[in-house]
């Protein structure tokens, strides 16, 4: 079917060209860095926008959901919440380097550094 679609239409059928950009080594490092902490980590390729690693902790084994589901609902650490995709976080100081890079020589965004 894939060959026929490629032959007839010059392209693969929809959905066949899906690929992931996750880097297994970076993903394992992200999970080990978060370990028993509560939080999220997302690592992007700045040039392409590809997601290289995405982790949310605490986590759970989805294969045991029928056994541990009730405990997960009552857990105060909310392991069912995917903090990487569902969390709402203020930009805060994370925008500082971007504003500094954008300001160029004028230092317009940094009045305390202006002379």
N, CA, C and O atoms as CSV, one atom per row, in Angstrom:
chain,resi,resn,atom,element,x,y,z
A,1,UNK,N,N,0.827,-1.191,0.000
A,1,UNK,CA,C,0.000,0.000,0.000
A,1,UNK,C,C,0.874,1.258,0.000
A,1,UNK,O,O,0.585,2.226,-0.705
A,2,UNK,N,N,1.952,1.232,0.804
A,2,UNK,CA,C,2.842,2.390,0.844
A,2,UNK,C,C,3.509,2.578,-0.511
A,2,UNK,O,O,3.590,3.696,-1.019
A,3,UNK,N,N,3.980,1.492,-1.088
A,3,UNK,CA,C,4.644,1.553,-2.379
A,3,UNK,C,C,3.682,2.056,-3.455
A,3,UNK,O,O,4.045,2.902,-4.272
A,4,UNK,N,N,2.464,1.537,-3.450
A,4,UNK,CA,C,1.470,1.938,-4.447
A,4,UNK,C,C,1.128,3.423,-4.314
A,4,UNK,O,O,1.001,4.125,-5.317
A,5,UNK,N,N,0.980,3.899,-3.079
A,5,UNK,CA,C,0.666,5.308,-2.855
A,5,UNK,C,C,1.822,6.183,-3.331
A,5,UNK,O,O,1.610,7.238,-3.930
A,6,UNK,N,N,3.031,5.738,-3.061
A,6,UNK,CA,C,4.195,6.499,-3.494
A,6,UNK,C,C,4.294,6.513,-5.021
A,6,UNK,O,O,4.626,7.531,-5.627
A,7,UNK,N,N,4.003,5.380,-5.617
A,7,UNK,CA,C,4.062,5.268,-7.077
A,7,UNK,C,C,2.972,6.109,-7.742
A,7,UNK,O,O,3.235,6.806,-8.722
A,8,UNK,N,N,1.744,6.044,-7.207
A,8,UNK,CA,C,0.616,6.753,-7.819
A,8,UNK,C,C,0.620,8.251,-7.551
A,8,UNK,O,O,0.353,9.046,-8.452
A,9,UNK,N,N,0.921,8.635,-6.324
A,9,UNK,CA,C,0.778,10.027,-5.916
A,9,UNK,C,C,2.112,10.745,-5.678
A,9,UNK,O,O,2.137,11.960,-5.477
A,10,UNK,N,N,3.223,9.991,-5.700
A,10,UNK,CA,C,4.529,10.600,-5.491
A,10,UNK,C,C,4.829,10.951,-4.056
A,10,UNK,O,O,5.784,11.679,-3.783
A,11,UNK,N,N,4.044,10.455,-3.143
A,11,UNK,CA,C,4.278,10.716,-1.716
A,11,UNK,C,C,3.718,9.573,-0.893
A,11,UNK,O,O,2.825,8.861,-1.352
A,12,UNK,N,N,4.231,9.386,0.322
A,12,UNK,CA,C,3.693,8.322,1.166
A,12,UNK,C,C,2.302,8.690,1.678
A,12,UNK,O,O,1.952,9.870,1.705
A,13,UNK,N,N,1.503,7.700,2.084
A,13,UNK,CA,C,0.181,8.020,2.640
A,13,UNK,C,C,0.321,8.809,3.938
A,13,UNK,O,O,1.349,8.711,4.608
A,14,UNK,N,N,-0.686,9.580,4.301
A,14,UNK,CA,C,-0.620,10.391,5.525
A,14,UNK,C,C,-0.315,9.526,6.750
A,14,UNK,O,O,-0.864,8.436,6.916
A,15,UNK,N,N,0.567,10.037,7.595
A,15,UNK,CA,C,0.914,9.347,8.837
A,15,UNK,C,C,2.142,8.490,8.755
A,15,UNK,O,O,2.683,8.101,9.790
A,16,UNK,N,N,2.604,8.178,7.567
A,16,UNK,CA,C,3.765,7.310,7.430
A,16,UNK,C,C,5.056,8.079,7.697
A,16,UNK,O,O,6.054,7.484,8.103
A,17,UNK,N,N,5.052,9.375,7.477
A,17,UNK,CA,C,6.269,10.161,7.618
A,17,UNK,C,C,6.483,10.732,9.018
A,17,UNK,O,O,7.261,11.673,9.174
A,18,UNK,N,N,5.828,10.202,10.025
A,18,UNK,CA,C,5.991,10.667,11.397
A,18,UNK,C,C,7.330,10.176,11.930
A,18,UNK,O,O,7.686,9.010,11.763
A,19,UNK,N,N,8.071,11.080,12.575
A,19,UNK,CA,C,9.327,10.692,13.187
A,19,UNK,C,C,9.457,11.429,14.516
A,19,UNK,O,O,8.855,12.484,14.718
A,20,UNK,N,N,10.235,10.869,15.398
A,20,UNK,CA,C,10.460,11.510,16.689
A,20,UNK,C,C,11.855,12.098,16.716
A,20,UNK,O,O,12.735,11.676,15.965
A,21,UNK,N,N,12.048,13.061,17.572
A,21,UNK,CA,C,13.347,13.709,17.694
A,21,UNK,C,C,13.971,13.461,19.063
A,21,UNK,O,O,15.023,14.023,19.370
A,22,UNK,N,N,13.338,12.626,19.893
A,22,UNK,CA,C,13.863,12.368,21.221
A,22,UNK,C,C,15.220,11.687,21.135
A,22,UNK,O,O,15.425,10.784,20.324
A,23,UNK,N,N,16.138,12.129,21.975
A,23,UNK,CA,C,17.462,11.543,22.084
A,23,UNK,C,C,17.451,10.674,23.338
A,23,UNK,O,O,17.283,11.187,24.444
A,24,UNK,N,N,17.627,9.367,23.177
A,24,UNK,CA,C,17.493,8.434,24.287
A,24,UNK,C,C,18.462,8.752,25.425
A,24,UNK,O,O,18.081,8.678,26.593
A,25,UNK,N,N,19.692,9.101,25.107
A,25,UNK,CA,C,20.669,9.421,26.162
A,25,UNK,C,C,20.251,10.665,26.935
A,25,UNK,O,O,20.343,10.696,28.162
A,26,UNK,N,N,19.789,11.697,26.218
A,26,UNK,CA,C,19.328,12.912,26.896
A,26,UNK,C,C,18.068,12.650,27.714
A,26,UNK,O,O,17.908,13.206,28.801
A,27,UNK,N,N,17.172,11.806,27.198
A,27,UNK,CA,C,15.947,11.470,27.924
A,27,UNK,C,C,16.276,10.752,29.223
A,27,UNK,O,O,15.693,11.058,30.263
A,28,UNK,N,N,17.202,9.803,29.177
A,28,UNK,CA,C,17.607,9.085,30.384
A,28,UNK,C,C,18.290,10.023,31.372
A,28,UNK,O,O,18.084,9.907,32.580
A,29,UNK,N,N,19.105,10.955,30.868
A,29,UNK,CA,C,19.758,11.929,31.744
A,29,UNK,C,C,18.720,12.834,32.408
A,29,UNK,O,O,18.838,13.138,33.595
A,30,UNK,N,N,17.711,13.265,31.660
A,30,UNK,CA,C,16.657,14.116,32.221
A,30,UNK,C,C,15.918,13.380,33.335
A,30,UNK,O,O,15.665,13.949,34.397
A,31,UNK,N,N,15.574,12.124,33.095
A,31,UNK,CA,C,14.878,11.346,34.124
A,31,UNK,C,C,15.750,11.134,35.349
A,31,UNK,O,O,15.253,11.189,36.475
A,32,UNK,N,N,17.028,10.896,35.154
A,32,UNK,CA,C,17.900,10.679,36.315
A,32,UNK,C,C,18.149,11.988,37.069
A,32,UNK,O,O,18.301,11.968,38.290
A,33,UNK,N,N,18.194,13.126,36.366
A,33,UNK,CA,C,18.374,14.409,37.045
A,33,UNK,C,C,17.166,14.763,37.906
A,33,UNK,O,O,17.316,15.301,39.003
A,34,UNK,N,N,15.982,14.465,37.413
A,34,UNK,CA,C,14.781,14.760,38.204
A,34,UNK,C,C,14.627,13.773,39.353
A,34,UNK,O,O,14.170,14.140,40.436
A,35,UNK,N,N,15.009,12.520,39.115
A,35,UNK,CA,C,14.974,11.452,40.134
A,35,UNK,C,C,13.708,11.522,40.977
A,35,UNK,O,O,12.612,11.293,40.466
A,36,UNK,N,N,13.848,11.832,42.255
A,36,UNK,CA,C,12.707,11.864,43.173
A,36,UNK,C,C,12.170,13.286,43.384
A,36,UNK,O,O,11.349,13.510,44.273
A,37,UNK,N,N,12.625,14.232,42.582
A,37,UNK,CA,C,12.157,15.611,42.682
A,37,UNK,C,C,10.811,15.764,41.988
A,37,UNK,O,O,10.447,14.963,41.126
A,38,UNK,N,N,10.092,16.784,42.368
A,38,UNK,CA,C,8.834,17.114,41.698
A,38,UNK,C,C,9.124,18.243,40.724
A,38,UNK,O,O,9.563,19.318,41.133
A,39,UNK,N,N,8.879,18.009,39.423
A,39,UNK,CA,C,9.134,19.046,38.439
A,39,UNK,C,C,9.106,18.511,37.028
A,39,UNK,O,O,8.669,17.387,36.779
A,40,UNK,N,N,9.581,19.336,36.103
A,40,UNK,CA,C,9.586,18.980,34.688
A,40,UNK,C,C,10.859,19.489,34.041
A,40,UNK,O,O,11.482,20.442,34.511
A,41,UNK,N,N,11.230,18.833,32.951
A,41,UNK,CA,C,12.392,19.240,32.182
A,41,UNK,C,C,12.071,19.050,30.708
A,41,UNK,O,O,11.643,17.972,30.294
A,42,UNK,N,N,12.279,20.098,29.916
A,42,UNK,CA,C,12.076,20.029,28.471
A,42,UNK,C,C,13.325,20.605,27.828
A,42,UNK,O,O,13.728,21.727,28.135
A,43,UNK,N,N,13.938,19.837,26.934
A,43,UNK,CA,C,15.140,20.273,26.235
A,43,UNK,C,C,14.830,20.338,24.748
A,43,UNK,O,O,14.451,19.340,24.134
A,44,UNK,N,N,14.997,21.541,24.171
A,44,UNK,CA,C,14.691,21.768,22.755
A,44,UNK,C,C,15.962,22.068,21.976
A,44,UNK,O,O,16.926,22.603,22.523
A,45,UNK,N,N,15.955,21.717,20.689
A,45,UNK,CA,C,16.998,22.132,19.770
A,45,UNK,C,C,16.629,23.554,19.349
A,45,UNK,O,O,15.584,23.767,18.735
A,46,UNK,N,N,17.470,24.515,19.672
A,46,UNK,CA,C,17.153,25.923,19.419
A,46,UNK,C,C,17.038,26.246,17.937
A,46,UNK,O,O,16.301,27.160,17.566
A,47,UNK,N,N,17.742,25.526,17.088
A,47,UNK,CA,C,17.708,25.829,15.661
A,47,UNK,C,C,16.486,25.247,14.967
A,47,UNK,O,O,15.881,25.901,14.118
A,48,UNK,N,N,16.121,24.015,15.327
A,48,UNK,CA,C,15.023,23.345,14.623
A,48,UNK,C,C,13.718,23.318,15.414
A,48,UNK,O,O,12.652,23.104,14.836
A,49,UNK,N,N,13.788,23.532,16.732
A,49,UNK,CA,C,12.591,23.451,17.567
A,49,UNK,C,C,12.225,22.029,17.956
A,49,UNK,O,O,11.194,21.809,18.593
A,50,UNK,N,N,13.058,21.056,17.580
A,50,UNK,CA,C,12.775,19.656,17.916
A,50,UNK,C,C,12.894,19.440,19.418
A,50,UNK,O,O,13.752,20.033,20.073
A,51,UNK,N,N,12.038,18.596,19.953
A,51,UNK,CA,C,12.097,18.231,21.359
A,51,UNK,C,C,13.093,17.092,21.486
A,51,UNK,O,O,12.899,16.023,20.908
A,52,UNK,N,N,14.173,17.322,22.251
A,52,UNK,CA,C,15.207,16.309,22.430
A,52,UNK,C,C,14.966,15.466,23.670
A,52,UNK,O,O,15.309,14.284,23.696
A,53,UNK,N,N,14.378,16.065,24.699
A,53,UNK,CA,C,14.057,15.332,25.929
A,53,UNK,C,C,12.887,16.016,26.614
A,53,UNK,O,O,12.767,17.240,26.575
A,54,UNK,N,N,12.019,15.221,27.245
A,54,UNK,CA,C,10.881,15.758,27.982
A,54,UNK,C,C,10.583,14.806,29.132
A,54,UNK,O,O,10.313,13.624,28.920
A,55,UNK,N,N,10.634,15.330,30.343
A,55,UNK,CA,C,10.405,14.486,31.515
A,55,UNK,C,C,9.524,15.223,32.511
A,55,UNK,O,O,9.590,16.446,32.632
A,56,UNK,N,N,8.706,14.470,33.215
A,56,UNK,CA,C,7.837,14.994,34.253
A,56,UNK,C,C,7.909,14.046,35.443
A,56,UNK,O,O,7.761,12.834,35.289
A,57,UNK,N,N,8.137,14.603,36.632
A,57,UNK,CA,C,8.229,13.776,37.838
A,57,UNK,C,C,7.383,14.381,38.932
A,57,UNK,O,O,7.248,15.604,38.955
A,58,UNK,N,N,6.808,13.626,39.833
A,58,UNK,CA,C,6.893,12.172,39.931
A,58,UNK,C,C,6.120,11.511,38.789
A,58,UNK,O,O,5.231,12.111,38.186
A,59,UNK,N,N,6.475,10.295,38.520
A,59,UNK,CA,C,5.867,9.550,37.440
A,59,UNK,C,C,5.278,8.251,37.975
A,59,UNK,O,O,5.337,7.997,39.178
A,60,UNK,N,N,4.723,7.443,37.115
A,60,UNK,CA,C,4.122,6.178,37.528
A,60,UNK,C,C,4.250,5.186,36.394
A,60,UNK,O,O,4.516,5.569,35.255
A,61,UNK,N,N,4.065,3.925,36.697
A,61,UNK,CA,C,4.108,2.865,35.699
A,61,UNK,C,C,2.698,2.677,35.149
A,61,UNK,O,O,1.820,2.169,35.847
A,62,UNK,N,N,2.479,3.082,33.906
A,62,UNK,CA,C,1.146,2.991,33.307
A,62,UNK,C,C,0.685,1.552,33.142
A,62,UNK,O,O,-0.514,1.303,33.022
A,63,UNK,N,N,1.604,0.605,33.134
A,63,UNK,CA,C,1.234,-0.808,33.027
A,63,UNK,C,C,0.548,-1.311,34.288
A,63,UNK,O,O,-0.132,-2.337,34.258
A,64,UNK,N,N,0.721,-0.597,35.398
A,64,UNK,CA,C,0.107,-1.007,36.670
A,64,UNK,C,C,-1.040,-0.082,37.070
A,64,UNK,O,O,-1.433,-0.054,38.236
A,65,UNK,N,N,-1.569,0.663,36.130
A,65,UNK,CA,C,-2.595,1.660,36.434
A,65,UNK,C,C,-3.822,1.059,37.095
A,65,UNK,O,O,-4.393,1.670,37.998
A,66,UNK,N,N,-4.239,-0.122,36.666
A,66,UNK,CA,C,-5.423,-0.742,37.273
A,66,UNK,C,C,-5.167,-1.118,38.733
A,66,UNK,O,O,-6.105,-1.162,39.529
A,67,UNK,N,N,-3.929,-1.384,39.090
A,67,UNK,CA,C,-3.594,-1.759,40.473
A,67,UNK,C,C,-3.399,-0.541,41.380
A,67,UNK,O,O,-3.826,-0.541,42.534
A,68,UNK,N,N,-2.747,0.497,40.841
A,68,UNK,CA,C,-2.347,1.630,41.677
A,68,UNK,C,C,-3.134,2.903,41.389
A,68,UNK,O,O,-2.836,3.955,41.954
A,69,UNK,N,N,-4.123,2.820,40.527
A,69,UNK,CA,C,-4.870,4.003,40.106
A,69,UNK,C,C,-5.472,4.801,41.232
A,69,UNK,O,O,-5.365,6.028,41.237
A,70,UNK,N,N,-6.096,4.154,42.177
A,70,UNK,CA,C,-6.730,4.860,43.301
A,70,UNK,C,C,-5.698,5.581,44.156
A,70,UNK,O,O,-5.935,6.702,44.606
A,71,UNK,N,N,-4.553,4.941,44.379
A,71,UNK,CA,C,-3.488,5.589,45.148
A,71,UNK,C,C,-2.941,6.812,44.418
A,71,UNK,O,O,-2.600,7.815,45.047
A,72,UNK,N,N,-2.857,6.728,43.096
A,72,UNK,CA,C,-2.358,7.864,42.320
A,72,UNK,C,C,-3.295,9.064,42.425
A,72,UNK,O,O,-2.841,10.207,42.484
A,73,UNK,N,N,-4.598,8.806,42.446
A,73,UNK,CA,C,-5.574,9.897,42.554
A,73,UNK,C,C,-5.475,10.621,43.887
A,73,UNK,O,O,-5.739,11.821,43.965
A,74,UNK,N,N,-5.095,9.896,44.939
A,74,UNK,CA,C,-5.030,10.476,46.278
A,74,UNK,C,C,-3.633,10.964,46.652
A,74,UNK,O,O,-3.455,11.556,47.717
A,75,UNK,N,N,-2.645,10.729,45.801
A,75,UNK,CA,C,-1.269,11.122,46.079
A,75,UNK,C,C,-1.145,12.643,46.028
A,75,UNK,O,O,-1.507,13.242,45.016
A,76,UNK,N,N,-0.642,13.294,47.095
A,76,UNK,CA,C,-0.539,14.756,47.108
A,76,UNK,C,C,0.483,15.304,46.113
A,76,UNK,O,O,0.440,16.491,45.789
A,77,UNK,N,N,1.403,14.467,45.620
A,77,UNK,CA,C,2.394,14.916,44.637
A,77,UNK,C,C,1.859,14.911,43.208
A,77,UNK,O,O,2.569,15.312,42.286
A,78,UNK,N,N,0.637,14.470,43.012
A,78,UNK,CA,C,-0.046,14.463,41.709
A,78,UNK,C,C,0.785,13.843,40.581
A,78,UNK,O,O,1.133,14.535,39.624
A,79,UNK,N,N,1.105,12.552,40.681
A,79,UNK,CA,C,1.899,11.921,39.617
A,79,UNK,C,C,1.157,11.811,38.288
A,79,UNK,O,O,1.799,11.608,37.257
A,80,UNK,N,N,-0.161,11.937,38.274
A,80,UNK,CA,C,-0.904,11.882,37.017
A,80,UNK,C,C,-0.795,13.178,36.222
A,80,UNK,O,O,-1.123,13.201,35.036
A,81,UNK,N,N,-0.342,14.247,36.853
A,81,UNK,CA,C,-0.165,15.529,36.176
A,81,UNK,C,C,1.140,15.509,35.392
A,81,UNK,O,O,2.208,15.331,35.979
A,82,UNK,N,N,1.073,15.688,34.093
A,82,UNK,CA,C,2.282,15.778,33.275
A,82,UNK,C,C,2.746,17.225,33.327
A,82,UNK,O,O,2.232,18.077,32.602
A,83,UNK,N,N,3.705,17.496,34.176
A,83,UNK,CA,C,4.152,18.861,34.408
A,83,UNK,C,C,4.822,19.478,33.185
A,83,UNK,O,O,4.831,20.701,33.040
A,84,UNK,N,N,5.377,18.661,32.313
A,84,UNK,CA,C,6.053,19.176,31.116
A,84,UNK,C,C,5.058,19.700,30.082
A,84,UNK,O,O,5.359,20.663,29.376
A,85,UNK,N,N,3.890,19.091,29.980
A,85,UNK,CA,C,2.919,19.510,28.969
A,85,UNK,C,C,1.713,20.234,29.537
A,85,UNK,O,O,1.072,21.004,28.821
A,86,UNK,N,N,1.385,20.011,30.801
A,86,UNK,CA,C,0.180,20.601,31.378
A,86,UNK,C,C,0.464,21.688,32.397
A,86,UNK,O,O,-0.443,22.424,32.785
A,87,UNK,N,N,1.712,21.801,32.837
A,87,UNK,CA,C,2.050,22.787,33.860
A,87,UNK,C,C,2.036,24.197,33.302
A,87,UNK,O,O,2.414,24.419,32.152
A,88,UNK,N,N,1.603,25.145,34.107
A,88,UNK,CA,C,1.619,26.557,33.740
A,88,UNK,C,C,2.660,27.251,34.609
A,88,UNK,O,O,2.525,27.297,35.831
A,89,UNK,N,N,3.696,27.788,33.977
A,89,UNK,CA,C,4.801,28.384,34.711
A,89,UNK,C,C,5.022,29.808,34.215
A,89,UNK,O,O,5.003,30.055,33.009
A,90,UNK,N,N,5.233,30.751,35.142
A,90,UNK,CA,C,5.526,32.119,34.709
A,90,UNK,C,C,6.915,32.185,34.073
A,90,UNK,O,O,7.827,31.469,34.485
A,91,UNK,N,N,7.066,33.036,33.080
A,91,UNK,CA,C,8.354,33.149,32.397
A,91,UNK,C,C,9.433,33.658,33.346
A,91,UNK,O,O,10.549,33.139,33.349
A,92,UNK,N,N,9.113,34.664,34.148
A,92,UNK,CA,C,10.047,35.157,35.155
A,92,UNK,C,C,11.422,35.465,34.604
A,92,UNK,O,O,11.561,36.081,33.547
A,93,UNK,N,N,12.441,35.027,35.335
A,93,UNK,CA,C,13.829,35.322,34.991
A,93,UNK,C,C,14.298,34.572,33.752
A,93,UNK,O,O,15.368,34.869,33.221
A,94,UNK,N,N,13.521,33.612,33.287
A,94,UNK,CA,C,13.923,32.858,32.098
A,94,UNK,C,C,14.023,33.754,30.873
A,94,UNK,O,O,14.753,33.433,29.935
A,95,UNK,N,N,13.304,34.869,30.862
A,95,UNK,CA,C,13.356,35.783,29.723
A,95,UNK,C,C,14.535,36.741,29.779
A,95,UNK,O,O,14.820,37.412,28.787
A,96,UNK,N,N,15.227,36.824,30.909
A,96,UNK,CA,C,16.349,37.754,31.069
A,96,UNK,C,C,17.399,37.644,29.983
A,96,UNK,O,O,17.723,38.655,29.360
A,97,UNK,N,N,17.952,36.458,29.724
A,97,UNK,CA,C,18.974,36.352,28.664
A,97,UNK,C,C,18.443,36.732,27.284
A,97,UNK,O,O,19.172,37.307,26.475
A,98,UNK,N,N,17.180,36.416,27.013
A,98,UNK,CA,C,16.608,36.774,25.717
A,98,UNK,C,C,16.465,38.288,25.575
A,98,UNK,O,O,16.745,38.850,24.516
A,99,UNK,N,N,16.032,38.932,26.637
A,99,UNK,CA,C,15.906,40.382,26.590
A,99,UNK,C,C,17.269,41.044,26.478
A,99,UNK,O,O,17.419,42.048,25.782
A,100,UNK,N,N,18.254,40.492,27.155
A,100,UNK,CA,C,19.602,41.038,27.088
A,100,UNK,C,C,20.165,40.880,25.675
A,100,UNK,O,O,20.790,41.804,25.153
A,101,UNK,N,N,19.954,39.739,25.065
A,101,UNK,CA,C,20.452,39.511,23.712
A,101,UNK,C,C,19.742,40.419,22.708
A,101,UNK,O,O,20.361,40.894,21.756
A,102,UNK,N,N,18.456,40.660,22.916
A,102,UNK,CA,C,17.681,41.483,22.004
A,102,UNK,C,C,18.012,42.966,22.146
A,102,UNK,O,O,17.859,43.727,21.190
A,103,UNK,N,N,18.458,43.377,23.313
A,103,UNK,CA,C,18.687,44.801,23.555
A,103,UNK,C,C,19.915,45.322,22.822
A,103,UNK,O,O,20.050,46.532,22.640
A,104,UNK,N,N,20.808,44.443,22.399
A,104,UNK,CA,C,21.996,44.884,21.655
A,104,UNK,C,C,22.870,45.780,22.504
A,104,UNK,O,O,23.080,45.516,23.688
A,105,UNK,N,N,23.372,46.824,21.908
A,105,UNK,CA,C,24.278,47.734,22.601
A,105,UNK,C,C,23.538,48.779,23.431
A,105,UNK,O,O,24.136,49.408,24.304
A,106,UNK,N,N,22.248,48.973,23.172
A,106,UNK,CA,C,21.530,50.067,23.808
A,106,UNK,C,C,21.243,49.826,25.280
A,106,UNK,O,O,21.068,50.781,26.037
A,107,UNK,N,N,21.192,48.571,25.698
A,107,UNK,CA,C,20.868,48.222,27.076
A,107,UNK,C,C,19.542,48.823,27.508
A,107,UNK,O,O,19.362,49.196,28.667
A,108,UNK,N,N,18.606,48.912,26.547
A,108,UNK,CA,C,17.310,49.543,26.808
A,108,UNK,C,C,16.509,48.796,27.856
A,108,UNK,O,O,15.734,49.412,28.588
A,109,UNK,N,N,16.672,47.503,27.947
A,109,UNK,CA,C,15.891,46.715,28.892
A,109,UNK,C,C,16.553,46.614,30.253
A,109,UNK,O,O,15.972,46.067,31.190
A,110,UNK,N,N,17.772,47.142,30.367
A,110,UNK,CA,C,18.513,47.020,31.614
A,110,UNK,C,C,18.897,48.401,32.147
A,110,UNK,O,O,20.052,48.812,32.034
A,111,UNK,N,N,17.929,49.117,32.730
A,111,UNK,CA,C,18.216,50.490,33.182
A,111,UNK,C,C,19.291,50.537,34.245
A,111,UNK,O,O,19.981,51.549,34.370
A,112,UNK,N,N,19.459,49.460,35.025
A,112,UNK,CA,C,20.467,49.477,36.077
A,112,UNK,C,C,21.883,49.404,35.499
A,112,UNK,O,O,22.839,49.758,36.188
A,113,UNK,N,N,22.041,48.943,34.225
A,113,UNK,CA,C,23.356,48.855,33.603
A,113,UNK,C,C,23.663,50.048,32.701
A,113,UNK,O,O,24.795,50.220,32.250
A,114,UNK,N,N,22.649,50.866,32.443
A,114,UNK,CA,C,22.858,52.018,31.573
A,114,UNK,C,C,23.706,53.062,32.292
A,114,UNK,O,O,23.551,53.286,33.493
A,115,UNK,N,N,24.598,53.694,31.546
A,115,UNK,CA,C,25.465,54.678,32.188
A,115,UNK,C,C,25.011,56.094,31.934
A,115,UNK,O,O,25.640,57.039,32.409
